[in-house]
């Protein structure tokens, strides 16, 4: 197996890890997010929050990994965009990390006497978590995973082009819906986020499954150009990679 195909497998596995970590984390957070005051006052299960935080820390590692493993390939044709993809992933992970701190703050409050002040702070921390989810996975992802990665995959043909439209369409949908929800002022109460995120979710799931099982398309010009460069000792010729 070539180095590029090994990178493809890691790329796919890391995307699958993002699903395995992000979805269960939201489920574990749900009681504290929807009823933060009651969670603090009623002695909710803080171990669920700790487990959710651990899963999201692993999510951060997987997110950054998806960008790092593909940069050596994408920079052959899209040096600026590949850096942009890494930057988008880092910004997304920053929002996720802030949300983790908010959830851990709720567990600390649960150890205190739940008075009026603690209840207000718990509600504020839960609201911060909701906003970080909107601005990170619910907005920045549209630019990074949707538009930037979708465009690079479309041009390089590393995966079948028909599937890249899920990202190219799903990215703008997330950006637009996230902006609308932001101006609505309450990300937790919006019913717009779910349907708008379906194409993007399918795009990321496709990348995880396809690249894990099959790797990148061996006919992709960007891979052929790299092999030709390695054999001749000359600089990569990527003119044909943009077809």
Protein Blocks (a to p, Z undefined) as FASTA:
>chain_A
ZZklmmmmmmmmmmmmmmmmmmmmmmmmmmmmmmmmlmmmnopafklmmmmmmmmmmmmm
mmmmmmmmmmmmmmmmmmmlmmmmmmmmmmmmmmmmmmmmmmmmmmmmmmpccdfklmmm
mmmmmmmmmmmmmmmmmmmmmmmmmmmmmmmmmmnomacfklmmmmmmmmmmmmmmmmmm
mmnopaklpcklmmmmmmmmmmmmmmmmmmmmnopafklmklmmmmmmmmnopacdfklm
mZZ
